[in-house]
Structure formats: C-alpha cells, structure tokens
Amino acid sequence: MPIRPGVFFEPEVIRVMSEALEAACKLLPETSQNAVAREVIARRIIAAASIGERDPVRLGAAALVGRQAKLVEARDFSQSRQKSLNRFGASAV
C-alpha cells in the first residue's frame, strides 16, 4: 500500500519509520504532542525515507531538525518584533 502516490516501502522500512515516529514524538514537549505535530513529523520521516534514509535515529532527527529550525525562526522573529516595538514604547499583544 503506498504511503503517498508512487511511494512504496517494504514492511521492514515501515517498521523503522514507525519506530522513528514514536521516538521523535516522545521528544516533543507535552504541549506539542498533538495530531498536527505528529503528522508533520510523519511527513518529514517519509520524505527522508523516500531519499533512502533507513536509520531510525537519523529519520527522527531529520523530522525534528526542521521543527527546531522553525521554533528558532519563530523565537528570533518574536524577539526582533519585541525589540522593534520597544523602540516605540509598545508591547506585543
């Protein structure tokens, strides 16, 4: 059964991907453990597996690296925005 059109994985690879998904989701903060986060991580694992990655640790890391980068970008944006607002005596809502 294809995970997405044109992409097929052997049962052993699906087992490794599932293992990576479970391990990666356990590393998320409790507030981020929801269906949307799980789906994003699963999609990233599928993407990494689609280009040949088979190590469950590296699959999970690839999924979480993207999430971490987005968190850093959001934090940096938020800090930058707050600094700009501070210059005008305002604060973020």
C-alpha positions as CSV (number, residue, x, y, z in Angstrom):
1,M,0.0,0.0,0.0
2,P,1.5,3.4,-1.0
3,I,2.0,6.0,1.7
4,R,1.6,8.6,-1.0
5,P,1.2,8.3,-4.7
6,G,4.2,6.5,-6.3
7,V,6.0,5.9,-3.0
8,F,6.2,2.3,-1.6
9,F,8.1,1.0,1.3
10,E,8.9,-2.6,2.3
11,P,7.4,-3.8,5.7
12,E,10.8,-3.6,7.4
13,V,11.2,0.1,6.3
14,I,7.7,0.9,7.6
15,R,8.7,-0.7,10.9
16,V,11.8,1.5,11.1
17,M,9.8,4.6,10.1
18,S,7.2,3.8,12.8
19,E,9.9,3.4,15.4
20,A,11.4,6.8,14.4
21,L,8.0,8.4,14.5
22,E,7.3,7.2,18.0
23,A,10.7,8.1,19.3
24,A,10.6,11.6,17.8
25,C,7.1,12.3,19.2
26,K,8.2,11.3,22.7
27,L,10.9,14.1,22.4
28,L,8.3,16.8,21.8
29,P,7.2,18.9,24.7
30,E,3.9,17.7,26.1
31,T,2.1,20.8,24.8
32,S,3.3,20.0,21.3
33,Q,2.2,16.3,21.3
34,N,-0.9,16.6,19.1
35,A,-2.2,15.1,15.8
36,V,-0.9,18.0,13.7
37,A,2.6,17.8,15.1
38,R,2.6,14.0,14.7
39,E,1.5,14.4,11.1
40,V,4.2,16.9,10.3
41,I,6.9,14.6,11.8
42,A,5.5,11.6,9.9
43,R,5.7,13.5,6.6
44,R,9.3,14.5,7.3
45,I,10.2,10.9,8.1
46,I,8.5,9.8,4.9
47,A,10.5,12.4,3.0
48,A,13.8,11.3,4.5
49,A,12.9,7.6,3.9
50,S,12.0,8.4,0.3
51,I,15.5,9.5,-0.4
52,G,17.0,6.4,1.1
53,E,17.5,7.1,4.8
54,R,16.9,3.9,6.8
55,D,18.4,4.6,10.3
56,P,15.6,5.3,12.8
57,V,17.7,7.7,14.8
58,R,18.6,9.8,11.7
59,L,15.0,9.6,10.4
60,G,13.7,11.0,13.7
61,A,16.4,13.6,13.8
62,A,15.6,14.8,10.3
63,A,12.0,15.2,11.3
64,L,12.8,17.2,14.4
65,V,15.6,19.3,12.9
66,G,13.0,21.0,10.7
67,R,10.8,21.6,13.7
68,Q,13.6,23.0,15.7
69,A,14.6,25.4,12.9
70,K,11.0,26.7,12.8
71,L,11.0,27.2,16.5
72,V,14.3,29.1,16.4
73,E,12.9,31.2,13.5
74,A,9.7,32.0,15.4
75,R,11.6,32.9,18.6
76,D,14.0,35.1,16.6
77,F,11.1,36.8,14.8
78,S,9.3,37.3,18.1
79,Q,12.4,38.8,19.8
80,S,13.1,41.0,16.9
81,R,9.5,42.2,16.8
82,Q,9.5,42.9,20.5
83,K,12.7,45.0,20.1
84,S,11.1,47.0,17.4
85,L,8.0,47.6,19.5
86,N,10.1,48.6,22.5
87,R,11.7,51.3,20.5
88,F,8.3,52.9,20.1
89,G,7.2,52.2,23.7
90,A,4.7,49.5,22.7
91,S,4.5,45.8,23.5
92,A,3.4,42.7,21.7
93,V,-0.1,41.5,22.2
